[in-house]
Amino acid sequence: MGERQAPPPRRQITDPRQLRALAHPLRLALLQYLMAVGPRTASECAAEVGASASNISWHLRHLARFGLVEPADAADRRERPWRAAQIGLDFGEMSADPATMAEQDALIAAGLAEEEQLTRRFLARRDTLAPEWLAAARLDTYVLRATPQEARELTEKIDALIRPYLAAVRDDPPEDAALTYTGVRLFPRLDAAGHSG
């Protein structure tokens, strides 16, 4: 087996208009779904994210205006599949600019809601999973003591470990590989008064 090629870099999204477009929970779920599974029609997306195909079509066109999704080639002329225009997103550094901060906060809230939904779905259906998946699943949390530089280095190392497994670009997955969700959050832990320890 040859050496794996590094996945392309994530697309940086810092424009407040793009952040606002992604802050809609349905659009964010839709884009994350397309990045995970590849090209799908509006009907296929609708079944996954729980909306009508016409509603999904509108949101796909909205995402396309910002270059986040694009039409994909179809085997059948009647089908109109869409695909994500990138395999990952990078929202840049947390902003202190009030306008950008508001858009980042809205996007983060939508992302947290999507993460909670995926986690609850997993917990509600875990009795249907194979024992080896239950043994592999993790919901760990840690409290670290690190400098800002160490925190940045740690997230870069975690990113480097994860990226070769990205569903959208992994061309050699074993037969028993499945889509898995991994989320990483790293920020100063603040007490109720807003102080870090």
Secondary structure, DSSP 4 states (H G I P E B T S, - for coil): -PPPPPPPPPEE---HHHHHHHTSHHHHHHHHHHHHH--B-HHHHHHHHTS-HHHHHHHHHHHHHTTSEEE---SSTT---EEESSS-EE--SPP-SHHHHHHHHHHHHHHHHHHHHHHHHHHHHGGGS-HHHHHH-----------HHHHHHHHHHHHHHHGGG-TTT-----TT-------------B-TTS-B-
